[in-house]
Amino acid sequence: MKLIDQFIGRQIRKPSGLPGRLLGHLMANEHMALVDWMLEPLEISESDRVLDVGCGGGMTLRKLQNLVPEGFVAGLDYAPAMVAQARGRNKSAIAAGKMDVVQGDVAALPFDSASFDIVVGVETLYFWPDPLAGLMEIRRVLKPGGRVAQVMDISKPSAEAAVPENVAERMGFRVYAGEELTALLTEAGFVETRFTAIPERAKGWLCAYGTAPALS
């Protein structure tokens, strides 16, 4: 069981090979209700520039591009297999100059400072080796007043049986409570931090939001 947990964790964190490609397609479709729930409070404008960190197979990118027909969408993923899948899924938008998808690390984002209005992340933060560094990079690439949202479907507490801490550790991720996420956002320099949760969905839907501070 330990080896299985480790294998599944590695594939979720950085999908590769045939299992990773299949997992990418599965996750791309499985998370759409979660993504809609995350996006609703953001009130995205048609001209916004939006970044999806940990974009996976690119289904959220497609949804975002439909929301910002006059704007731009960028995707970043740690796994080359997911970058390829996201590019294939969104090749028309990329060809039209409306989107770009790159391989990279959230702790060293390959984007200019103050270049995005919104940054989102779906089911990714709990795999980051250094969440604070990643959130500080997100704040750097956000315009003053820009917004961040990080959503996940495993959290504590949950109405269902929570993922045991030892299993989470073997799979290479950390389970968060809402208060922990908002504390991280605040430490990273965000203001107006808050979270919303639906503990009875999956193993605890959780989304944390923050705003990049205005220039003083």
Backbone torsions as a table, in degrees:
resi	resn	phi	psi	omega
1	MET	NA	-37.5	179.5
2	LYS	-61.3	-44.9	-179.2
3	LEU	-65.6	-37.7	178.1
4	ILE	-64.5	-46.0	178.0
5	ASP	-57.9	-43.5	-178.7
6	GLN	-65.1	-41.0	179.7
7	PHE	-64.6	-46.8	179.2
8	ILE	-61.2	-43.4	179.6
9	GLY	-61.0	-42.6	179.0
10	ARG	-62.9	-40.1	-178.2
11	GLN	-70.7	-37.0	177.7
12	ILE	-68.6	-41.1	-177.8
13	ARG	-70.4	-42.5	-178.2
14	LYS	-145.9	80.6	-177.1
15	PRO	-58.0	140.8	179.1
16	SER	-152.3	158.4	178.2
17	GLY	64.6	-168.6	179.6
18	LEU	-60.8	-45.4	177.7
19	PRO	-57.7	-39.8	-179.7
20	GLY	-66.9	-40.2	178.9
21	ARG	-64.5	-41.7	177.8
22	LEU	-65.4	-41.5	178.8
23	LEU	-63.6	-39.1	178.6
24	GLY	-59.8	-44.8	178.2
25	HIS	-64.7	-40.7	179.8
26	LEU	-62.7	-48.8	-177.6
27	MET	-67.6	-34.6	-179.4
28	ALA	-58.7	-37.2	-178.9
29	ASN	-90.1	-30.6	-173.8
30	GLU	-68.3	-28.6	-170.2
31	HIS	-96.6	9.1	-172.7
32	MET	-64.9	-39.7	177.8
33	ALA	-64.8	-39.0	177.3
34	LEU	-63.3	-41.7	179.5
35	VAL	-64.3	-44.7	178.6
36	ASP	-58.7	-41.6	179.4
37	TRP	-63.3	-40.7	178.2
38	MET	-65.7	-41.8	-172.1
39	LEU	-75.5	-28.4	-172.0
40	GLU	-52.6	-46.8	-177.7
41	PRO	-74.5	-10.0	-173.4
42	LEU	-77.8	-21.2	179.2
43	GLU	48.3	59.5	-176.4
44	ILE	-67.6	135.5	178.4
45	SER	-87.1	153.4	-178.5
46	GLU	-63.5	-20.4	-177.5
47	SER	-106.2	8.9	-177.8
48	ASP	-68.4	152.2	168.6
49	ARG	-102.0	122.4	-171.5
50	VAL	-125.2	138.3	176.8
51	LEU	-117.7	133.0	174.2
52	ASP	-110.5	110.0	179.1
53	VAL	-90.7	131.2	-172.7
54	GLY	72.4	51.1	-168.9
55	CYS	-73.7	-11.0	178.3
56	GLY	57.1	-138.9	-176.1
57	GLY	-74.8	-3.2	169.7
58	GLY	93.4	11.3	178.3
59	MET	-70.0	-38.8	176.5
60	THR	-64.6	-36.1	176.5
61	LEU	-58.7	-43.3	179.0
62	ARG	-61.4	-44.3	178.9
63	LYS	-62.3	-43.2	-180.0
64	LEU	-63.9	-40.5	-178.6
65	GLN	-63.2	-35.4	176.7
66	ASN	-66.6	-26.9	-179.6
67	LEU	-82.6	-20.7	-176.1
68	VAL	-126.1	62.3	-176.5
69	PRO	-61.2	-24.5	178.4
70	GLU	-102.0	4.7	-177.5
71	GLY	-111.6	-145.5	-176.0
72	PHE	-149.8	144.7	178.8
73	VAL	-124.9	133.4	174.5
74	ALA	-120.6	144.1	175.1
75	GLY	-124.5	143.8	176.6
76	LEU	-134.5	135.7	175.1
77	ASP	-142.3	149.3	-179.3
78	TYR	-73.6	-26.8	-173.0
79	ALA	-98.6	120.3	177.1
80	PRO	-55.5	-34.5	179.7
81	ALA	-63.0	-36.5	179.6
82	MET	-76.0	-33.6	175.3
83	VAL	-61.2	-44.7	179.2
84	ALA	-63.0	-41.9	-179.7
85	GLN	-66.5	-43.0	179.3
86	ALA	-64.7	-39.4	177.6
87	ARG	-64.3	-41.8	178.5
88	GLY	-64.8	-38.2	-178.8
89	ARG	-71.0	-24.1	-174.5
90	ASN	-123.4	30.9	-173.0
91	LYS	-63.3	-31.7	-179.8
92	SER	-67.7	-44.6	179.2
93	ALA	-65.5	-37.0	178.5
94	ILE	-66.5	-44.3	179.6
95	ALA	-62.5	-31.2	-179.5
96	ALA	-83.2	-0.8	180.0
97	GLY	77.9	14.5	-178.8
98	LYS	-93.1	-8.8	-173.9
99	MET	-154.1	153.4	170.3
100	ASP	-142.8	147.2	178.7
101	VAL	-131.2	126.4	-175.7
102	VAL	-130.3	157.2	173.7
103	GLN	-90.7	138.0	-179.8
104	GLY	177.0	-173.6	-175.0
105	ASP	-119.6	133.4	-179.4
106	VAL	-62.2	-23.4	179.7
107	ALA	-79.0	-6.2	177.9
108	ALA	-148.7	69.6	-174.3
109	LEU	-66.3	132.3	-177.1
110	PRO	-86.3	49.2	-177.9
111	PHE	-133.2	154.0	178.3
112	ASP	-67.3	154.6	174.7
113	SER	-63.6	147.8	176.1
114	ALA	52.8	45.9	-176.6
115	SER	-111.8	-2.0	-179.2
116	PHE	-131.2	149.1	174.6
117	ASP	-87.0	-32.6	-175.4
118	ILE	-143.2	139.0	171.9
119	VAL	-126.9	129.2	178.9
120	VAL	-122.3	159.5	174.6
121	GLY	-146.1	132.0	-176.9
122	VAL	-118.5	115.5	174.7
123	GLU	55.4	45.7	-175.9
124	THR	-132.7	-35.4	-171.0
125	LEU	-58.2	-35.2	-176.0
126	TYR	-72.1	-1.0	172.9
127	PHE	-101.1	-8.7	-176.1
128	TRP	-68.2	130.2	177.3
129	PRO	-61.6	-35.0	-178.7
130	ASP	-133.3	84.6	-176.8
131	PRO	-58.3	-37.4	-178.6
132	LEU	-64.1	-43.4	178.7
133	ALA	-62.1	-40.6	178.6
134	GLY	-64.0	-43.0	-179.5
135	LEU	-68.8	-34.4	177.1
136	MET	-67.3	-35.6	175.5
137	GLU	-66.6	-39.6	176.6
138	ILE	-61.6	-42.4	177.7
139	ARG	-62.1	-36.8	179.7
140	ARG	-62.2	-42.1	-175.1
141	VAL	-84.9	-7.1	176.8
142	LEU	-83.6	143.0	171.3
143	LYS	-68.7	155.5	173.2
144	PRO	-54.5	129.1	-176.2
145	GLY	86.5	-4.5	176.9
146	GLY	-68.2	160.7	-172.5
147	ARG	-122.2	146.9	176.6
148	VAL	-118.9	144.9	173.6
149	ALA	-138.5	132.1	176.7
150	GLN	-128.1	122.5	-174.5
151	VAL	-123.3	149.9	179.2
152	MET	-152.3	156.9	180.0
153	ASP	-112.7	17.4	170.8
154	ILE	-131.6	123.1	-178.7
155	SER	-153.6	175.8	174.3
156	LYS	-127.2	136.4	-3.8
157	PRO	-82.6	160.1	178.9
158	SER	-127.2	149.9	177.5
159	ALA	-68.1	-31.2	175.5
160	GLU	-85.6	173.4	176.1
161	ALA	-62.0	124.4	-178.6
162	ALA	-68.7	157.2	173.9
163	VAL	-69.4	121.7	-179.1
164	PRO	-56.9	144.0	-176.9
165	GLU	-59.4	-36.7	-179.3
166	ASN	-68.5	-34.5	176.9
167	VAL	-68.7	-44.5	178.2
168	ALA	-58.8	-41.4	179.8
169	GLU	-63.8	-43.2	178.8
170	ARG	-63.8	-35.1	-179.1
171	MET	-83.0	-6.7	172.1
172	GLY	85.6	25.9	176.6
173	PHE	-136.8	166.2	-179.5
174	ARG	-118.6	135.6	177.4
175	VAL	-90.9	132.7	-175.6
176	TYR	-113.6	155.6	164.7
177	ALA	-99.5	159.5	-179.0
178	GLY	-57.6	-41.0	-179.2
179	GLU	-63.7	-33.1	178.0
180	GLU	-68.4	-39.4	179.1
181	LEU	-66.8	-44.0	180.0
182	THR	-67.2	-32.8	176.0
183	ALA	-64.7	-40.1	177.1
184	LEU	-63.8	-44.4	178.9
185	LEU	-60.9	-43.1	178.9
186	THR	-63.7	-43.0	178.9
187	GLU	-63.5	-32.0	179.2
188	ALA	-77.4	-4.1	175.2
189	GLY	103.9	6.3	178.7
190	PHE	-81.8	155.1	176.5
191	VAL	-118.3	172.2	179.3
192	GLU	52.0	40.3	-178.3
193	THR	-76.7	142.4	178.9
194	ARG	-160.4	167.8	174.4
195	PHE	-140.8	158.0	173.0
196	THR	-131.4	150.2	-173.7
197	ALA	-146.4	148.3	170.7
198	ILE	-129.6	87.1	-173.1
199	PRO	-59.9	-25.0	-176.2
200	GLU	-83.0	-7.6	177.5
201	ARG	-90.8	130.9	-178.7
202	ALA	50.8	-128.0	175.2
203	LYS	-108.6	35.7	174.3
204	GLY	106.6	84.9	175.7
205	TRP	-62.4	135.6	-178.2
206	LEU	-147.5	132.6	176.1
207	CYS	-136.4	130.2	178.0
208	ALA	-112.4	141.4	-177.0
209	TYR	-126.9	152.1	173.8
210	GLY	-155.5	165.4	-179.0
211	THR	-124.6	134.0	175.1
212	ALA	-68.6	133.5	-176.1
213	PRO	-65.7	148.4	175.8
214	ALA	-68.9	156.4	177.5
215	LEU	-65.4	136.8	-179.3
216	SER	-86.9	NA	NA
